């Protein structure tokens, strides 16, 4: 379905981004992956995408918390792929603290990566999509783009910002063949959440699996984690012809978190 489409997925050396890159490649898209990690593991992932799915896969390294680096990353990705049709703004980090204790540099870091990188990446990628009259921008927001939790001021502010930016991007490009939507996951068991499970286990003096159950039962009525593969399938849907008229929307996959 996505043969000859060129996709860039930020923060795709791990978790949700990696699953997005794999699902897009499984459907025929050439991909750029990005993110931090052990170079030999990243090379294995990149080569694995090419071998498994018979697509072209590139790794482009960049610290997307820097504005210029993000814009340069998009240009380098477009050079590697020969253009950009799909951009998944996925890279993100978390920090938890009460507002009065929240370190300024952690606030700045979360806003820079989780919100500003979406702006810079989108701004740099749009001209490539406009050239072709077709494009898909998929912003990985969160249930925290719709509702709040205590101790997550920067993350919740950034994700609400991403939901707003998604709508502006959709409006500015309406009718051009370019859509922009947000995916809002609930709990997904990735390294980002594993850290929070470990912190809860330590705080409550319980084992990891009990802490995982506690985390789910506080927010996610299904009591099951969303899988990265389910999110990848949602991204593939957003790239399909069936989603041509879906723009500015939130696709919520959260086991019922925001239903109550
Ligand atoms: P993760 O920690 O597994 O992966 C994050 C990715 O971002 C990694 O590839 C990492 O190397 C990369 N990254 C980190 N800092 C970077 C930087 N400065 N520049 C470039 N890349 C950088 O996390 P995840 O859970 O897969 O999260 C992915 C996205 O999904 C995030 O935006 C997160 O907010 C969102 N999300 C996650 C959950 C969840 O429950 N895991 C829920 C809702 C939304």
Boltz pocket constraint, residues with backbone or C-beta under 6 A from the ligand:
constraints:
  - pocket:
      binder: B
      contacts: [[A, 10], [A, 11], [A, 12], [A, 13], [A, 14], [A, 15], [A, 16], [A, 17], [A, 34], [A, 35], [A, 36], [A, 37], [A, 62], [A, 63], [A, 64], [A, 65], [A, 89], [A, 90], [A, 91], [A, 92], [A, 93], [A, 113], [A, 114], [A, 140], [A, 141], [A, 142], [A, 143], [A, 184], [A, 185], [A, 186], [A, 187], [A, 188], [A, 189], [A, 190], [A, 191], [A, 192], [A, 193]]
      max_distance: 6.0
